Amino acid sequence: MALFSEKTKFDQLKYNKNIEAIRAQRRKRILIAILIVAAIIAAYLLLSFYFRSHFYPRTVINEINCSWKNVSNSGETLRHGADGYVLTLYEREDQTDEITGDEIALEITPEAQLQELLDQQNGFDWIVHFFSPTEANFESTIVYDEGLLKDAMDGLNCLDEKNIIQPEAPKLSDYIEGEGYQIIDPVIGTVIKKDVLLANLQQAAGTMTTSLDLEETGCYDDPDYTEDFEELENLQDKLNAVVNVTITYEFGENQEVLNGTQLSQWLVIEDEPPEVEDEEVDSDEDAEEEENAEDAGSAQDEEGPYVSVDREKLQEYVDDLAEKYTTKWKEHTLVNHSGETVTVQGGNYGWNVDADSTLEELIGYLDAGEDYTGEVEFFQRAAQFDEPDYGSTYLEVDIAEQHFWYYRDGQLTLDSDLVSGNPNRGRSTPRGTYQIAYKARNQVLSGEGYSTPVSYWMPFVSGCGFHDASWRSSFGGSIYLYDGSHGCLNLPYSVAEELYGYIEGGEAVLIY
């Protein structure tokens, strides 16, 4: 019993010691925590007190880092910043200019403003500014000479007359092959608005801003070309509507092309609509068509400018075509029955271009802006455009031999002696290249002192033609010199009948 009691006391003492150790350790931890908190509070309070006379961390004033500095140190730093101050001007055409602080006698006396900023700080807020920057700018501490600033501005390269690019309005290009007219962009230029530039320089110097973009700050005197563009686009559309037209005239294998290359040289631009000559109206239907045409024209050109093609130039162009391709009244060559080349002068056979109708149709295509491929208008057509224009179907008449040959598709189909007009009585058959006007049966040929019925009549010019002469018993030789016709070509009845069966109106007759 005594032993058990001793053991119990020992265990109790041991337990008490453990409890005391735990309590001591806890007191120690609490003391350490109190000391740490006290240290933090002390550090916080010390820094709060420190930042009553110093600027917060991450404080930038007039683009100068003033973190952790007091008014005196910050002022010195700002003054040093003014010593090396350079304002760089960024200009068009990738040019730059500079104005230094020395040029404008720039100085800084920032202490009063720095103290004012510092007084606005709450020292206890310093911890926030480790994460949030503070930026401040003030103008009153920066002093510069206004006169020197103006002098420095006047000395800038961008204001030197030899460097200034004057603005140019947009304009139309010359005609471009295959494209027409294009709008050339305007030249905006580099003319400076001096009053705006000066105001921006004052603002930059007053805040010690180190760069100034003249474009962004509106220092350039830019003209407004909006209205010019609208007018040019209107004119461009009207010009291109004409020069982009292609007129292709076909003359067999040959082509004559009228396009923008020529048309661009003949354009006429007027502020007022061109005068249209009044034409005589033949009927109510024509009057209605004319009125509709006028309405269509006025709807198309409600506003100027009015674009047209010089009518005289178009007339010259069409006249040149007519001269080139009209073969009527011109000489023709013939490889005759004996293989000789004969030149036949005069006559009314051949192509005859209708220049007036062609011109009017051409103007119509240009006004409508429509391309055209085809022929010109003709008063008279020939067999082909290639030489010879009478082709391979024609009649050859040799007055001296008193004989004719009829070729069809290049093959001799019929030939015969004949009797031509009597030259000794002033009734010679006209020489030249003609065409069969028509053919008719059972006609009466009449003139001064005669009236003769014929069965086959094939005229070619001025009452002269091929016909049967049943009253004659012989043909050819020299009969025409003493017993010739009044100008017609007399044929044996059977020959006239056969020729009548072959020949068609429009076929050529070459008489020499």
Buried (B, 14 or more C-beta within 10 A) or exposed (E): EEEEEEEEEEEEEEEEEEEEEEEEEEEEEEEEEEEEEEEEEEEBEEBBEBBBBBBBBBBBBBEBBBBBBBBEBBBEBBBEBBEEBEBBBBBBEEBEBEBEBEBBEBBBBBBEBBBEBBEEBEBBEBEEBEEEEBEBBBBEBBBBBEEBBBEBBEEBBBBEEEEEEEBBEBEBEEBEEEEBBEBBEBBBBBBBBBEBBBBBBBEBBBBBBEEBEBEEBEBBBEBEBEEBBEBBEBBBEBBBBBBBBBBEBEBEEEEBEBBBEBBBEBBBEEEEBEEEEEEEEEEEEEEEEBEEEEEEEEEEBEEBBBBBBBEEBBBEBBBEBBEEBBBBBBEBEBEBBEEEEBEBEBBBBBBBBBBEBBBEBBBEBBBEEEEBEEBBBBBBBBBEBEEBBBBEBBBBBBBEBBBBBBBBEEEEBBBBBBBBBBEEEEBBBBBBBBBBBEBBEEBEBEEEEEEBEBBBBBBBBEEBBBBBBBEBEEBEEEBBEEEBBBBBBBBBBEBBEBBBEEBEEBBBBBBB
